[in-house]
Amino acid sequence: MTTMDDLARVHTGWIIWRSDVGRWWATRRGAVDLEALRRGCAMTLDADDPESLAAELAAQESLITAPVKAGFTPA
């Protein structure tokens, strides 16, 4: 089972918390530029459980590190 400490240790660029209704949230510690937003990066994520949030955070990491392709426009 993934814990909040596990998520915070791996994803240091995010503030992670669990709401009082049980949803898991993460918000970036810094700004996201326009190009990153166009690539699908989000400022805040939410999920039903810590494992789902971990998967969303990993997907965000791959968006940040992916090379930019000329003329790329996400759907």
TORVEXSE-853150 format. One record per atom (N, C-alpha, C): y, z, x; atom name. Coordinates in Angstrom, 3 decimals, padded with zeros to 6 digits. Last residue first. Example, Ala and Ser with C-alpha at 12.3 -4.5 7.8 and 13.67 -1.06 7.14 Angstrom:
BEGIN
        y        z        x site
 -002.250  007.080  012.850    N
 -001.060  007.140  013.670   CA
  000.030  007.870  012.900    C
 -005.690  007.800  013.190    N
 -004.500  007.800  012.300   CA
 -003.300  007.800  013.200    C
//
This chain:
BEGIN
        y        z        x site
  016.806 -027.734 -004.860    N
  016.762 -027.972 -006.312   CA
  017.311 -026.793 -007.063    C
  018.958 -028.050 -001.975    N
  017.831 -027.456 -002.712   CA
  017.936 -027.742 -004.197    C
  019.711 -030.666  000.022    N
  020.237 -029.962 -001.132   CA
  019.076 -029.400 -001.905    C
  020.393 -032.046  003.128    N
  019.483 -031.206  002.355   CA
  020.223 -030.516  001.232    C
  021.897 -033.561  004.873    N
  021.816 -034.002  003.500   CA
  020.899 -033.186  002.617    C
  019.957 -032.633  007.640    N
  021.146 -033.334  007.153   CA
  020.911 -033.812  005.730    C
  018.414 -029.489  007.604    N
  018.235 -030.936  007.592   CA
  019.489 -031.581  007.012    C
  018.173 -026.670  009.597    N
  018.949 -027.350  008.565   CA
  018.736 -028.846  008.710    C
  015.154 -024.843  010.118    N
  016.191 -025.743  010.599   CA
  016.888 -026.437  009.439    C
  014.756 -021.467  008.995    N
  014.382 -022.883  008.880   CA
  015.506 -023.761  009.415    C
  015.628 -018.872  008.949    N
  015.208 -019.407  010.241   CA
  014.823 -020.882  010.189    C
  016.234 -018.418  006.265    N
  017.268 -018.209  007.280   CA
  016.894 -018.902  008.581    C
  013.789 -018.866  005.030    N
  014.938 -019.706  004.688   CA
  016.031 -019.615  005.744    C
  012.233 -016.822  006.072    N
  011.887 -018.202  006.433   CA
  013.023 -019.158  006.079    C
  013.470 -014.647  004.842    N
  013.510 -014.766  006.299   CA
  013.198 -016.198  006.727    C
  012.727 -015.066  002.202    N
  014.138 -015.153  002.581   CA
  014.289 -015.332  004.092    C
  010.005 -014.565  002.410    N
  010.456 -015.903  002.030   CA
  011.924 -016.098  002.392    C
  010.099 -011.838  002.998    N
  009.534 -012.767  003.990   CA
  009.978 -014.193  003.682    C
  011.116 -010.904  000.561    N
  011.880 -010.720  001.793   CA
  011.389 -011.666  002.889    C
  008.986 -011.544 -001.136    N
  010.295 -012.173 -001.340   CA
  011.163 -012.052 -000.093    C
  007.016 -009.861 -000.069    N
  006.814 -011.316 -000.075   CA
  008.141 -012.050 -000.255    C
  008.164 -007.368 -000.572    N
  007.880 -007.764  000.805   CA
  007.698 -009.278  000.903    C
  008.111 -007.405 -003.360    N
  009.402 -007.414 -002.669   CA
  009.217 -007.832 -001.212    C
  005.366 -007.253 -003.748    N
  006.094 -008.440 -004.215   CA
  007.454 -008.540 -003.537    C
  004.919 -004.708 -002.685    N
  004.249 -005.877 -002.091   CA
  004.957 -007.169 -002.494    C
  006.382 -002.998 -004.379    N
  006.792 -003.186 -002.984   CA
  006.136 -004.395 -002.314    C
  007.018 -004.552 -007.614    N
  006.331 -003.606 -006.744   CA
  006.699 -003.905 -005.284    C
  008.677 -006.305 -008.980    N
  007.950 -005.286 -009.736   CA
  007.349 -004.196 -008.863    C
  011.934 -006.956 -007.515    N
  010.507 -007.215 -007.720   CA
  009.883 -006.049 -008.474    C
  014.933 -008.579 -006.364    N
  014.226 -007.507 -007.069   CA
  012.799 -007.944 -007.331    C
  017.659 -009.079 -004.068    N
  016.343 -009.442 -004.600   CA
  015.806 -008.282 -005.418    C
  020.803 -010.375 -003.091    N
  020.022 -009.276 -003.660   CA
  018.738 -009.823 -004.262    C
  021.663 -012.716 -001.931    N
  022.236 -011.459 -001.466   CA
  021.390 -010.275 -001.907    C
  019.489 -015.379 -000.918    N
  020.059 -014.507 -001.939   CA
  020.669 -013.275 -001.281    C
  019.091 -018.808 -000.050    N
  019.186 -017.401  000.338   CA
  019.900 -016.609 -000.745    C
  019.032 -021.503 -000.552    N
  018.262 -020.633 -001.432   CA
  018.285 -019.164 -001.051    C
  020.702 -023.152  000.768    N
  019.291 -023.229  001.157   CA
  018.414 -022.320  000.305    C
  023.141 -022.335 -000.177    N
  022.639 -023.662 -000.591   CA
  021.156 -023.821 -000.259    C
  023.372 -019.962  001.229    N
  023.232 -019.934 -000.236   CA
  022.679 -021.255 -000.753    C
  023.749 -021.019  003.792    N
  022.558 -020.222  003.503   CA
  022.315 -020.127  001.996    C
  026.249 -022.227  003.426    N
  025.089 -023.050  003.779   CA
  023.782 -022.308  003.477    C
  027.888 -019.983  002.941    N
  027.675 -020.978  001.902   CA
  026.453 -021.840  002.185    C
  026.424 -016.924  004.298    N
  027.385 -018.027  004.258   CA
  026.974 -019.072  003.220    C
  026.247 -013.638  003.329    N
  025.466 -014.864  003.420   CA
  026.461 -016.014  003.321    C
  027.041 -010.532  004.969    N
  027.338 -011.658  004.092   CA
  026.372 -012.817  004.325    C
  024.716 -007.768  005.327    N
  025.855 -008.603  005.696   CA
  026.031 -009.741  004.714    C
  022.571 -006.499  004.218    N
  023.586 -005.663  004.852   CA
  024.837 -006.458  005.230    C
  021.240 -007.508  001.051    N
  021.565 -007.767  002.463   CA
  022.652 -006.836  002.961    C
  019.103 -005.520 -000.922    N
  020.356 -006.255 -000.797   CA
  020.701 -006.380  000.680    C
  016.343 -005.047 -002.996    N
  016.823 -005.176 -001.625   CA
  018.124 -005.963 -001.660    C
  014.237 -003.096 -005.190    N
  015.414 -003.909 -004.906   CA
  015.675 -003.962 -003.405    C
  011.858 -002.543 -007.721    N
  012.153 -002.504 -006.291   CA
  013.248 -003.511 -005.994    C
  011.842 -000.550 -010.697    N
  011.933 -001.853 -010.015   CA
  012.327 -001.637 -008.567    C
  011.870  001.984 -011.962    N
  010.697  001.569 -011.213   CA
  010.732  000.205 -010.556    C
  014.084  003.021 -013.053    N
  013.127  002.444 -014.008   CA
  011.935  001.817 -013.294    C
  015.612  003.765 -010.925    N
  015.046  004.846 -011.732   CA
  014.122  004.338 -012.839    C
  014.672  001.542 -008.196    N
  015.531  002.006 -009.291   CA
  014.840  003.106 -010.089    C
  014.381  001.818 -004.780    N
  013.638  001.718 -006.031   CA
  014.506  002.310 -007.133    C
  015.711 -000.120 -002.031    N
  015.615  001.051 -002.890   CA
  014.761  000.752 -004.109    C
  017.067 -001.221  001.032    N
  015.956 -001.282  000.079   CA
  015.921  000.011 -000.732    C
  019.106 -003.383  002.701    N
  019.065 -002.032  002.135   CA
  018.046 -002.093  001.000    C
  018.315 -005.442  005.544    N
  018.368 -005.215  004.103   CA
  018.427 -003.721  003.792    C
  017.723 -005.853  008.143    N
  018.957 -006.450  007.644   CA
  019.173 -006.244  006.155    C
  015.180 -004.886  008.634    N
  016.330 -004.049  008.984   CA
  017.664 -004.591  008.490    C
  012.342 -004.977  007.655    N
  013.474 -005.781  007.174   CA
  014.776 -005.000  007.374    C
  010.596 -003.072  008.730    N
  010.386 -004.496  009.027   CA
  011.637 -005.326  008.718    C
  011.575 -000.640  007.775    N
  011.282 -000.791  009.213   CA
  011.181 -002.270  009.596    C
  011.692 -001.020  005.018    N
  012.930 -000.788  005.774   CA
  012.724 -000.995  007.268    C
  008.939 -001.262  004.402    N
  009.869 -002.357  004.141   CA
  011.139 -002.214  004.976    C
  008.022  001.302  005.166    N
  007.459  000.088  005.765   CA
  008.428 -001.078  005.609    C
  009.522  002.925  003.432    N
  009.722  003.035  004.881   CA
  009.176  001.811  005.609    C
  008.393  002.180  001.001    N
  009.795  001.881  001.245   CA
  010.102  001.948  002.741    C
  005.067  000.850  001.637    N
  006.019  001.899  001.255   CA
  007.445  001.435  001.513    C
  002.198 -000.829  000.522    N
  003.465 -000.927  001.229   CA
  004.408  000.159  000.724    C
 -001.190  000.000  000.834    N
  000.000  000.000  000.000   CA
  001.249  000.000  000.876    C
//
